[in-house]
């Protein structure tokens, strides 16, 4: 069964550094999403992406965040200057019909 | 706005016990409702869904019925197994816009042999 894949599974970075989290959505899906889950807390929506542009974003998704679909298969989330509070599990998802399919996540640790 | 409220966890049961995890929602329009499960060290997996009122979603012995009159989507299983130990998330998807998922806070379930 096709699945969403995310790399790396774990990323450690220093505060102030840029990180890029990568995702390969399911190939025939058209809607893509990033969510995050701070340890022990709720899964929170960050951004949705359709037709090569952001369709909706949350208050969390400020100017430090950006998304891109550079080559028709990858879908990336960039954090320009990481903060300690960006430490979380980041999940990518793609959608078919009304069902979101999630990857296994990237655990980002900012030190 | 749209929101989902789940019963507080953690929940600990013995094997073969009956399980209920309560979920209520607030939404405009006609959302779809979902239960996702997160096993230790893994991502979110769709467990079941219902797209309109009175629909019953079911999978792996779990069931949930979309109750518009009580704005609820409670998860039930008649006889749980140790392998059901996981975190369960109730979620809704609005019928408009980007149809993003709005999650509840999650309920950690532990099943003891």
Contacts between the chains, C-beta under 8 A, distances in Angstrom:
chain1	res1	chain2	res2	distance
A	6	B	43	8.0
A	31	B	98	7.1
A	31	B	99	7.5
A	33	B	98	8.0
A	33	B	100	6.4
A	33	B	101	7.8
A	35	B	101	7.7
A	41	B	105	7.5
A	42	B	103	5.7
A	42	B	104	7.2
A	42	B	105	4.8
A	42	B	106	6.7
A	43	B	44	7.1
A	43	B	89	6.4
A	43	B	101	8.0
A	43	B	103	4.3
A	43	B	106	7.3
A	44	B	103	7.7
A	45	B	100	4.9
A	45	B	101	7.0
A	45	B	102	7.1
A	48	B	98	3.9
A	48	B	100	5.4
A	50	B	98	7.1
A	55	B	97	7.5
A	55	B	98	4.5
A	56	B	97	6.1
A	56	B	98	4.0
A	56	B	100	6.2
A	91	B	43	6.1
A	91	B	44	6.4
A	93	B	44	7.9
A	93	B	101	7.9
A	95	B	99	7.0
A	98	B	32	4.8
A	98	B	49	7.6
A	98	B	51	6.4
A	98	B	93	5.5
A	98	B	99	6.2
A	99	B	34	7.7
A	99	B	46	6.0
A	99	B	49	6.6
A	100	B	46	7.6
A	100	B	93	7.7
A	100	B	101	5.6
A	101	B	46	7.3
A	102	B	36	7.7
A	102	B	43	4.7
A	102	B	44	4.2
A	102	B	45	7.3
A	103	B	43	5.5
A	104	B	42	5.8
A	104	B	43	3.9
A	105	B	43	5.1
